[in-house]
Amino acid sequence: MMTELPPSAAGPPPDTTPRDGWTTWREALGVVLAPHHLRATLAAAAIVGTLLLVINQLDTVLKGQIGLVLLFKAVLHYIVPFLVSNYGLLAATRRRR
């Protein structure tokens, strides 16, 4: 016959605090540059940026009309999702004082 342990004997409750939380901008930079976060935000930027580039500029690329303006727009297609994903990361991991 199995008996269950009372809740107090089952051990401490799981830690629900974020491991990579931040309160200062220096800590925020550490969160953003953490390898597992950087991989995720770069992957999101690559996927979303490519989709945006295809949606917005594929016709221009296929016509061979690649110029400075298109290159600038292409860079923005990747930078904006990278910044947005980092903003979401920072918003989710911010610790209140």
C-alpha positions in Angstrom: 0.0 0.0 0.0 1.5 3.3 -1.1 1.0 6.4 1.0 1.5 9.9 -0.3 3.8 12.3 1.4 2.3 15.5 2.8 3.0 18.6 0.7 5.6 19.8 3.2 7.6 16.6 2.9 7.5 16.6 -0.9 10.3 19.2 -1.0 10.4 22.9 -1.8 8.1 24.3 -4.4 9.6 24.7 -7.9 11.5 27.9 -8.5 9.3 30.2 -10.6 11.8 33.1 -10.8 13.3 33.7 -14.2 16.9 32.5 -14.3 18.0 35.4 -16.6 16.1 38.3 -15.0 17.4 41.8 -15.0 17.0 45.1 -13.2 19.9 47.2 -14.7 20.8 47.8 -18.3 24.0 46.0 -17.8 22.1 42.9 -16.7 19.7 43.4 -19.6 22.7 43.3 -22.0 23.8 40.1 -20.4 20.3 38.6 -20.9 20.2 39.6 -24.6 23.8 38.3 -25.2 23.3 35.0 -23.4 24.0 32.3 -26.0 20.6 30.5 -25.8 18.7 33.8 -26.1 20.9 35.1 -28.9 20.4 31.8 -30.9 16.6 32.2 -30.5 16.4 35.9 -31.4 18.7 35.4 -34.4 16.7 32.4 -35.6 13.5 34.5 -35.3 15.0 37.4 -37.2 16.3 35.0 -39.9 12.9 33.4 -40.4 10.7 36.5 -40.1 13.2 38.7 -42.0 13.3 36.2 -44.9 9.5 36.0 -45.0 9.2 39.8 -45.0 11.8 40.1 -47.7 10.0 37.6 -49.9 6.6 39.2 -49.3 7.8 42.8 -49.9 10.8 42.6 -52.3 10.8 39.3 -54.2 9.5 40.9 -57.5 12.3 43.5 -57.4 15.0 40.9 -56.7 13.7 38.7 -59.5 13.8 41.6 -61.9 17.5 42.1 -60.9 16.9 45.6 -59.7 19.1 45.3 -56.7 20.4 48.7 -55.6 21.4 50.6 -52.5 17.7 51.2 -51.5 16.8 47.6 -51.8 19.9 46.5 -49.8 18.9 49.0 -47.0 15.4 47.7 -46.9 16.7 44.1 -46.9 18.9 44.9 -43.8 15.9 46.4 -42.1 13.8 43.3 -42.8 16.2 41.4 -40.5 17.0 44.1 -37.9 13.4 44.9 -37.0 12.4 41.3 -36.1 15.7 40.9 -34.2 14.9 44.1 -32.1 11.3 43.1 -31.6 12.2 39.6 -30.3 14.8 41.1 -28.0 12.2 43.6 -26.7 9.9 40.7 -25.9 12.7 38.8 -24.2 13.5 41.8 -22.0 9.9 42.5 -21.2 9.4 38.9 -20.1 12.6 38.7 -18.0 12.5 42.1 -16.2 12.6 41.9 -12.4 11.0 44.7 -10.4 13.0 46.2 -7.6 
